[in-house]
């Protein structure tokens, strides 16, 4: 990029993008846990905690549905935590595990082909996408790779990579990374999650939280696609000063460190069934 075409670098823009990237890591990690393993009181605490509220507020922008999610979580906070955890655990089983017919498939392929087969051509495309980034299903061939929870795990790992690139000041690589992440969100998440949410709503007689959370994810991925496009464009247009990425103000540094500690606590939660939808690093 020539000096005549480069936009002026504003540190506040970089810090704002960093806040968004941290929030993306938390939210995708949270959705991975929520849709990937049986609910526990510890996970409910994370869902209803300040870290999740801060992340939602950071990414919400003008999306009314994301603001509505904050109101829904506030209503859940008024319930007894132990009773809520038990009810959510039962609902998770009915929604994602069975026995019996599930309200809606939690994988992408059936929404594209109207075929209920477990492994389809699109499943293999998603598998190849993971492998491009050195990842593979932990329990390979146990659960299809286009399962919503595994996709959220993948996006959480990519969001971490984007955060690393920003902090390293490698803006061209960051721009490409954000464009690539947007392509996955648009091509493999935003294309079916709204229907998944609608079917879940229509086929669930009583709801605790999962139909609302699936709907929240379907809204979030669209918000995320916009954020990713804007972030990629910024990374393409600006030129980092010779001194490199400026240091964070103390207040922001403390806030970001606290947010990442919260992400670490969330990542450490182990749930029954989660291993089926986890990704591990493999050699390409």
C-alpha positions in Angstrom: 0.0 0.0 0.0 1.5 3.3 -1.0 1.7 6.3 1.4 -0.6 8.3 -0.8 -3.4 5.8 -0.5 -3.0 4.8 3.1 -5.6 6.2 5.6 -4.4 7.9 8.7 -3.9 5.4 11.6 -6.0 6.3 14.6 -5.1 4.2 17.7 -8.7 4.5 19.0 -9.8 2.6 16.0 -7.4 -0.2 16.7 -8.4 -0.4 20.3 -12.1 -0.4 19.4 -11.4 -3.3 17.0 -9.5 -5.1 19.7 -12.5 -4.8 22.1 -14.8 -6.3 19.4 -12.4 -9.2 18.7 -12.2 -10.1 22.4 -16.0 -10.0 22.6 -16.2 -12.3 19.6 -14.0 -14.8 21.2 -16.2 -14.9 24.3 -19.5 -15.1 22.5 -18.4 -17.9 20.1 -16.9 -19.8 23.0 -20.1 -19.4 24.9 -22.3 -20.6 22.1 -19.9 -23.5 21.6 -20.4 -24.6 25.2 -24.2 -23.9 25.2 -24.9 -25.9 22.1 -22.2 -28.6 22.6 -22.6 -30.0 26.1 -25.1 -30.7 28.8 -25.9 -27.5 30.8 -24.4 -27.1 34.3 -24.9 -24.4 37.0 -21.4 -23.2 36.2 -22.3 -22.6 32.5 -25.5 -20.8 33.6 -23.4 -18.5 35.7 -21.2 -17.7 32.7 -24.2 -17.1 30.5 -25.7 -14.7 33.0 -22.4 -13.1 34.2 -21.0 -9.6 33.6 -18.5 -10.9 31.0 -21.3 -12.0 28.7 -23.3 -8.9 29.2 -20.2 -6.7 28.4 -19.5 -8.8 25.2 -23.1 -8.5 24.0 -23.1 -4.8 24.6 -19.8 -4.4 22.7 -21.1 -6.1 19.6 -24.7 -5.1 19.7 -24.5 -1.8 17.8 -27.9 -1.0 16.5 -29.2 -4.6 16.3 -32.5 -4.6 18.2 -32.4 -8.3 18.5 -29.1 -8.2 20.3 -30.5 -5.7 22.7 -33.5 -7.9 23.2 -31.0 -10.7 24.2 -29.8 -8.5 27.1 -33.4 -8.2 28.3 -34.0 -11.9 28.1 -30.9 -12.7 30.1 -31.9 -10.2 32.7 -35.2 -12.0 33.0 -33.3 -15.3 33.5 -31.3 -13.7 36.3 -34.5 -13.4 38.3 -35.0 -17.1 38.4 -33.5 -19.5 40.9 -30.2 -20.6 39.5 -30.4 -24.2 40.6 -33.9 -24.6 39.1 -32.9 -22.8 36.0 -29.9 -25.1 35.5 -32.0 -28.2 35.9 -34.7 -27.0 33.5 -32.0 -25.9 30.9 -30.3 -29.3 31.2 -33.6 -31.0 30.4 -34.3 -28.7 27.5 -30.8 -29.1 26.1 -31.3 -32.9 26.1 -34.6 -32.5 24.2 -33.1 -30.0 21.8 -29.8 -31.6 20.9 -29.6 -35.2 22.2 -33.0 -37.0 22.4 -34.3 -39.7 22.6 -37.1 -38.9 20.3 -37.3 -36.7 17.3 -35.4 -33.4 17.8 -37.2 -30.1 17.2 -34.8 -29.3 14.4 -31.4 -30.6 13.1 -28.4 -28.8 14.5 -26.3 -29.3 11.4 -26.1 -27.2 8.3 -26.4 -29.8 5.5 -30.1 -30.8 5.9 -31.1 -27.1 5.5 -29.3 -27.0 2.1 -30.3 -30.4 0.7 -33.6 -31.3 2.6 -31.8 -34.6 3.1 -31.5 -35.8 6.7 -28.3 -37.8 6.1 -25.6 -37.3 8.7 -22.7 -36.8 6.4 -23.2 -35.0 3.1 -21.0 -33.1 0.6 -21.3 -29.9 2.5 -20.2 -31.7 5.7 -17.0 -32.6 3.9 -16.5 -29.0 2.7 -16.7 -27.8 6.3 -14.2 -30.5 7.3 -11.8 -29.3 4.6 -12.2 -25.8 5.9 -11.1 -26.8 9.4 -8.2 -28.7 8.0 -7.0 -25.6 6.1 -6.4 -24.1 9.4 -4.8 -27.2 11.0 -7.9 -28.3 12.9 -9.9 -31.5 13.0 -12.8 -32.9 15.0 -11.5 -34.3 18.3 -13.7 -37.3 17.8 -13.4 -37.6 14.1 -16.4 -39.0 12.3 -18.4 -39.1 15.6 -20.4 -35.9 15.0 -20.7 -34.2 11.6 -18.4 -31.2 11.2 -21.2 -28.9 10.2 -22.8 -29.1 13.7 -23.5 -25.7 15.1 -21.4 -26.1 18.2 -18.4 -27.2 16.2 -18.7 -24.3 13.9 -18.8 -22.0 16.9 -15.7 -23.6 18.2 -14.0 -23.0 14.9 -15.0 -19.3 14.9 -13.8 -18.9 18.4 -10.3 -20.2 17.4 -10.3 -17.9 14.3 -11.3 -14.9 16.4 -8.3 -15.6 18.6 -6.1 -15.7 15.6 -7.4 -12.3 14.4 -6.8 -10.9 17.9 -3.2 -12.1 17.7 -2.6 -10.5 14.3 -4.0 -7.2 15.4 -1.8 -7.1 18.5 1.2 -8.0 16.4 0.4 -5.1 14.0 0.3 -7.4 10.9 -2.6 -5.5 9.4 -2.5 -7.0 5.8 -2.7 -10.5 7.3 -5.4 -9.3 9.7 -7.5 -8.0 6.8 -7.3 -11.3 4.9 -8.1 -13.2 8.1 -11.2 -11.2 8.8 -12.4 -11.6 5.2 -11.8 -15.3 5.4 -13.8 -15.5 8.7 -16.6 -13.5 7.1 -16.7 -15.9 4.2 -17.2 -18.8 6.6 -19.9 -17.0 8.6 -21.8 -16.1 5.5 -21.4 -19.4 3.7 -21.8 -21.8 6.5 -23.7 -20.1 9.4 -25.9 -17.2 8.3 -27.4 -19.3 5.5 -29.2 -21.7 7.8 -29.3 -20.5 11.4 -32.4 -18.4 10.9 -34.4 -21.5 9.7 -32.9 -23.5 12.6 -34.1 -20.9 15.0 -37.6 -20.7 13.4 -38.0 -24.5 13.4 -36.9 -24.7 17.0 -39.4 -22.1 18.1 -42.2 -23.7 16.2 -41.6 -27.2 17.4 -40.8 -26.5 21.1 -44.0 -26.4 23.2 -42.4 -24.9 26.3 -39.1 -23.0 26.3 -36.5 -22.3 28.9 -33.7 -20.6 27.0 -32.4 -22.6 24.0 -34.9 -21.5 21.3 -34.0 -17.9 22.3 -30.3 -18.5 22.3 -30.4 -20.2 18.9 -32.2 -17.2 17.6 -29.6 -14.9 19.3 -26.8 -16.8 17.5 -28.6 -16.4 14.2 -28.7 -12.6 14.8 -25.1 -12.4 16.0 -23.6 -14.1 13.0 -25.2 -11.4 10.8 -23.9 -8.7 13.0 -20.6 -10.4 13.0 -20.5 -10.5 9.2 -20.9 -6.8 9.1 -18.2 -6.2 11.8 -15.8 -8.5 10.0 -16.2 -6.6 6.7 -15.7 -3.3 8.3 -12.7 -4.5 10.3 -11.1 -6.0 7.2 -11.6 -2.8 5.2 -10.0 -0.8 8.0 -7.0 -3.2 8.2 -6.5 -2.9 4.4 -6.7 0.9 4.3 -4.5 2.0 7.2 -0.8 1.9 7.6 0.8 1.2 10.9 3.2 3.8 12.3 6.9 2.9 12.2 6.8 2.7 16.0 4.3 -0.2 15.7 1.1 -0.8 17.5 0.7 1.8 20.2 0.3 0.6 23.8 -3.1 0.4 25.3 -4.1 3.0 27.9 -4.0 1.5 31.4 -7.7 1.5 31.8 -8.3 -0.4 28.6 -5.4 -2.8 29.3 -7.0 -3.7 32.6 -10.4 -4.1 31.1 -9.1 -6.3 28.3 -7.1 -8.4 30.7 -10.1 -9.0 32.9 -12.2 -9.9 29.8 -9.7 -12.5 28.7 -9.5 -13.9 32.2 -13.2 -14.4 32.0 -12.8 -16.2 28.6 -10.2 -18.5 30.2 -12.7 -19.4 32.9 -15.4 -20.1 30.3 -13.0 -22.2 28.2 -12.1 -24.3 31.3 -15.7 -25.5 31.8 -16.1 -29.1 31.0 -19.5 -30.5 30.0 -20.9 -34.0 29.3 -20.9 -34.4 25.5 -18.6 -31.5 24.7 -15.8 -33.6 23.4 -18.0 -34.7 20.5 -18.0 -31.2 19.1 -14.5 -30.0 19.9 -11.7 -29.3 17.5 -8.0 -30.2 18.0 -4.9 -29.1 16.2 -3.5 -31.5 13.6 -0.6 -31.3 11.1 -1.6 -30.4 7.6 
